[in-house]
Amino acid sequence: MNLVLEHDISYYCKKFNCGKCCEKGWDIFVTESDIRKWEEKKPEILNQITTKNINGIRKKLLKKQPIKLLDGKIRQLCVFYDFEKKCTIHDVNPEICKKFSCLHHVYFIFQFFNKISELIEESDKKMLNS
């Protein structure tokens, strides 16, 4: 079974101004597809790419900056994260951000379980008609 929601995950993040995953401070890895997209649409982003050695392999990722969160803690977060605006490059955000599975927002959880219920109902109807 393939669970497909109406929108990609990043739609919910932007709609509800969430940013919870961004506030974790994880590395934001950059793909060649991201680079091609930025070369075409927002070349200034390319200046914010750095590299990191992970298990002997050089990986490209977005640079980080110190951000003070509401709880007073300072974290090293993506240079395109703003506490008020959240992701400032959301319209061209990296592939990794679009694929992140977010279960922080109640609306998303509701949509997820609603889709599962629909699939169960479809499966039950197929079994009854067999």
N, C-alpha and C positions, 0 to 999 in steps of 0.2 A: 504494500500500500504506500502511495506517495501522498503525503500531506502537503497540499498547496493552498496557501492562504491567498486572499485577494491581492495583496501587495507584498513587495519584498520587506524584509525585516526593517530596513532603514526607513521605510515610510512611517512606521509606528514611532520610531525614535524621533523623527522630525515633527510629526503631528503632535506628540505629547511633550516635546522639548525635554526628553528624558536625560540622555547623557550618562547614565549609570555606568555603562561599560567603559566610556571614555575616562571616567574618574578613577578607574582601577589603576591606570598608569602602565598598562600592558604595552609591549612593543607593537607598533603598527607597521607590519611588513608591506613592502611595495613590490608589485609584480611588473613585468615588462608591459603588460596591458595597461596598468595604471600610468606608467611613464608615457606610453604612446598617447593616451587620453589627455594627459596634462600638457604634453608638447603641443597638441592641437588646440585645447580649450583654455588652459591656464598655465602657461610656461613658468610663471613665477613660483609655482609649487616646487619645481625641480630644484630650486636653491635650498629647499628644506629637507632634502634627502641626505642621509648619512649611511654609513655601513657599520656592521657589528659582526664580530667573529663568533659564530655559534657552532660548537663542535667541529672547529677547523674549517668551517665554510663561511665565506663572507656573504652576509645577507644585507639587502637594502631595506631601510626603514625610514620613517619620518622622524625628524629631530624632536626633542622634548624641551620643555621649558618648565620652570617652577610655577605652580599655581596654588594659591591659598584657597582651600575649600571652606564651606560653611562651618564645618566642625573645627576649624582652626588649623587643621593639618595642612602641611605643604607637600604636594606630590609633584613628581616630574611627569608632566602630561604632554600629549601631542601639541606641537606648536600651533596647530589650527583649532585647538580647543579654547573656548572662552566660557568662563563660568556662567555668564548671563545668556549669551547667544548659543552656547553649546558648540556644535561642529560648524566652523565657519567656511568649510569647503564641502558641505553636505551634498551639493549638486554634482560634485565630481569626486566624492570620497573614495578611498581605496577599496578594492575588491574584498579584502578581509573584513572591512567594516560592514559591507552589504551582506556578508554571509554569516555574521555573528548571530547566534541564536539567543535572543533576549527574552527572558522570562521575568523581567523586573516590573513590567507594567500590567496592572490588573486587566486592562482592556485586551492586551495581547493574549494573556492567559485565557480569558473568556473566549476569544476567537479560536484559539487552539483547541480547547475542549469542545466548542461548538462544532468545529470541523470533524473531530473524532466522533461525536454523536451522530453526525450526518452519515459518516462512513459506516458506522455500526447499523444504522437504520437501513441503508442501501444493502448491506450484506444480509441482514435479516430478511428483507423483501426477496432477495435472490434465492435464499434458502427455501422460503415458503413457495416460490414459484417453480422450484425444481422438482 
